[in-house]
Amino acid sequence: MLLSDRVAIITGGARGIGRGIALKFAQEGCSVAIADLLIDEANKTVGELEEAGVGGLAVQCDVTNKQQVQSMVGKVIEKFGKVDILVNDAGAGPPTGSIVDIPEEQFDKTIAINLKSVFLCTQAVVPHMKEKGYGKIINISSLAAVFPAAPMCHYGAAKAGVLGLTYDVAVELAGSNICVNAILPGIVNTDFMNVYIPRGPERDGLIDGLGSKMIPMKRVGTPEDIAGAALFLASELSRFVTGDRIYVGGGMPLPVPGD
């Protein structure tokens, strides 16, 4: 197994991409702590992890709050004794809107959940990783950081900020055997999409339409697609990879053949 005896924290791991990563890690022998505000769903995911034969822990945590983040990491250390892997997946997609119409409060909230959370969680785990002389930090950015497809500058700015943070921290921690990398998902069919395509009888058709029009591989992504890239970055297969980014978008932002 690629992650035998490893311990991971996955923020936003109760559902969607985070849940997909948690389940993939569990299949490879990793114990996983889920940090999420959705505690009932986090507990459900932990139940699935334990059924896979690994340790699990659900911690209700607002990852934009420093005290709650520090407490969450403390609970993980208390239960498992270490943190080998951090996946900063917690995030939220705001409504689209012109820069002249976005309320300041919405801008601040978007930056907090998508960027400040990465800073706080990374800051909290790095001392423990340095103590052990090992660590893997995986930050979930977005293709929106480099390929804006809609007017939502607050989201694009936050996800671009995740890339900047990734590069800087990777350089700082390279000498401590801690690898820091980013994944840039494209369009992925999760509840995240509900902001833009509400649930209803036409939802799947609309999402499939996006895939055929915008994605060279002619389909939208799944949490499992992102989880495969995360497994690579979390394992020893990527032991000499740091300060890098992986696009997982079925070919995006390349043009669709024939267009």
Helices and strands as residue ranges (DSSP letters): E 7-11, H 16-27, E 31-36, H 39-51, E 56-60, H 66-80, E 85-88, H 104-111, I 112-116, H 117-132, E 135-140, G 143-145, H 153-173, G 174-176, E 178-185, G 191-195, H 203-214, H 223-234, G 236-238, E 245-248
